[in-house]
């Protein structure tokens, strides 16, 4: 007769600790004399409204990591606000770029995101190498110079994590300001993502000029598959 029970079912699962980004990518360049290493990340690819925002950050060579900095998605709003202030104070340079809703609808989100990244990178000025979150981007090197694409870079690379925090804070503040101009959509809470509250408001109130019409036309799933007509507010 078996009396034991499986440990996997008996013991509660422990939550996984968040990944802490390191400086190993930056150090490989610092050792070779390249001092101005740019970390780049974007936020706002998936929302139904608002711009896509990118940040570029150059940290000082051989800097010490700011405790708590990691992928912005794993942080609370209060943590991001506090860390963004410290990052800006300690960084050699910080640049922010955006692509508007008009540009997103005209170019598509893929190209608009890279446009926002290029604008952010341009604003930090002189640079020796760029570290970008994600996959390789066609033609990007011709625009920004030598760069390395790092999958999950916002979780693994310190400079990219810093950029993700700055970009998220900038975009969330912007969406909060837009929420005051267009109440009822909950942008101060959902940052433009297609939450149930936001979808219901789009059906009831219509679309604002800040809604991505290309997204909504292509993704009728937002409305349960129904071919609904939405008025521009």
N, C-alpha and C positions, 0 to 999 in steps of 0.2 A: 504494500500500500504506500502511495506517495503522499508525504505530508508537506513537502516544501512548495513554495510558490516562486515564480520567476522574479528576480530582483528588478528586472526592467519594468514590471507592472506594479511592484510593491513600493518602489521608491519614486518620489516625485522628481520630475525632470528639473535640473537646475538651469536657470536662464544663462545663455551664452554671454560671456563678457564681450563688450564691443571691441573691435579691432583698434589698436592704437597705431596711428601712422608713424613711420620712421623717417629719418633723414638720409637713408642709405642711397637714394637716387641722387639727392643733392650732393652728398659727400663725394660721390664718384666724379662729379664735375669739379668741385672745389679742389680736389687733390690735383687735378690737371690744370689748375689756374683759371678756370672759368668761374667768375664770382657772381655774375648777375644771372641767376637761374630763376626762371619764371614758372610758377605753378598756376594752372588755369583750370577753372571749372565753371559750369553753367547750372542754372536752375530755371524751372518754368517751361520745360519741354512739353509736358503732358497736360497742363491746364487747358480749359476751354476758353480762357480769356487772359488778357494781359500780355505784356512783352515777355520775351525770353531774355534773361539777364546773365551776363558772365562777369567774372572777376579774375584779375591777374595779380599775383602777389610775388614780390621778390623779398625773401628773407635774408638777413645778414649771414655771410659765410661763417660756418662753425657756430651758429646760434644755438641756444638751448631751446628745446621745445617748450611751448606754453602749455602747462598742465590743463588737460581737458579738451584740447583741440583734437577733433576727429571729424569724420563724415558728418556734415551738418544735419543729415536726416536722422541721426541717432541722438541729437541734442534737443533740449526744450527751447522754446523761444527765448526765455530768460537767459539760458546758458549761451545761446548764440549772440544775443545782444552784448553780454558782458565780454565774451571772447573777441567779438569783432572790434571792440574798442581797443583791446590790448594788441590785437594783430596790427591794426592801423598804426599804433604807437611804436611798435617794435620793427615793423617792416621797413626795408629800404625804399620800396615803392609799392603803391597799390593803384590799380586801374580798374575801372568798371565800364562795361559796354553793354548795350542792349540792342535788340532788334524789335521794332514795333509790330503791332498787330497787322498793320498794312503790309509790312515787309514779310511777315510770316505767311499771310494769305497770298502774297505775290510770288515769293521765292520757294515756299514750302518750309516746314519747320527744320528740316535737315540743314538746308543752306542758310536759313536765318540764324540758327544756333551758331554756325561757324562764323557768320558775319559778326555776331555779338562777341564771340571770342577774339576775333581779329581786332575789333575796336578796343576791347579791354587791354590786349597786349600792346597795341600802339600807344596807349596812355601811360605805360610804365617806361617808355623810352628805350634807351640802349639796353641790349640784352645779349647774353652769350648762348643761352639754350633755353628751350621751352619744354615744360612737362605738362602734358595734356591728359585729362581724364578721358578714357574711352579707347576707341579703335583708331587706326591710322585714317587720316582724312586726305582725300585726293586733292592735290594742288596746294595743301596747307603750307608746305615748306617754302614754296615760292612767295607766299605772303608774309610769313612770320620768321623765316630762317630755320636753322636746325631745331628739330623738336623730337621728343619721344612720346609716344602714346602709351598710356599705362591703363590697362583694364582694371577697374575698381580702384583707380588712382585716388579717389577721394577718401578711401578707407586705408590705403597703403602708403601714400606719399604725403609727407607733412605739408609741403608748400601747396599742393593741390587741396588738401583738407582745409588749409587756411583760406584759400580762395573760395571753397564751397561755403564756408561760414559767412564770409563777406557778401558773396552773391545772394545767399538766402536772406540775410538781414535786409539788404537793399531792396530786393523784390518784395518781401513781406511788408516793409514800410510803404512801398509804393501802392501795393494792393489795399492797404488800410486807408491810404489817402483817397484812392479811387472809390472805396466803399462809402466814404462820406458823400461823394458826389452822386453815387448810384446805389442808394440803400435798397435793402431787400434781398440781395443776392448772397449775403454772408461772406463777402470777400475778405473781411477782416478776420474771419475764422478759417475759411477754406482756401484762401490765397488763389482763388480762381479755379481750383480743381472741381471736377464735375461730381460733387457730392449730391446726395438726395435733395438737400436744401437748395443747392444751386440749380439743379435740374428743374425742380418744381418752380423756382422763381423765373427761370427762362421761359417756361411754358406759360406762366401767369402774366409776367411783366414784359416778355419779349426780349430782344437782344439790344445791347448797348453798342456803341461804336468800339468798345474795347473787347467784344467777343470775337473769337476767331471763327469767322463764318466758314472757312475751308474745313476746319475741324468738325464743326457741327453738321455740315452737309455730308462729309465723308463718314461720320460716326453717328449714324442714326440710332445706334445702340444706346446712346445717351438718353433717348426718349422711348426706350423699350421697343425699338424697331418701328414705331409709328411714324408715318410721313406727315409730320405736323408742320404747319406754317407759323413761323415766328416773326413778329413784327419788330422792326428796328426802332428802339426807343429814341 
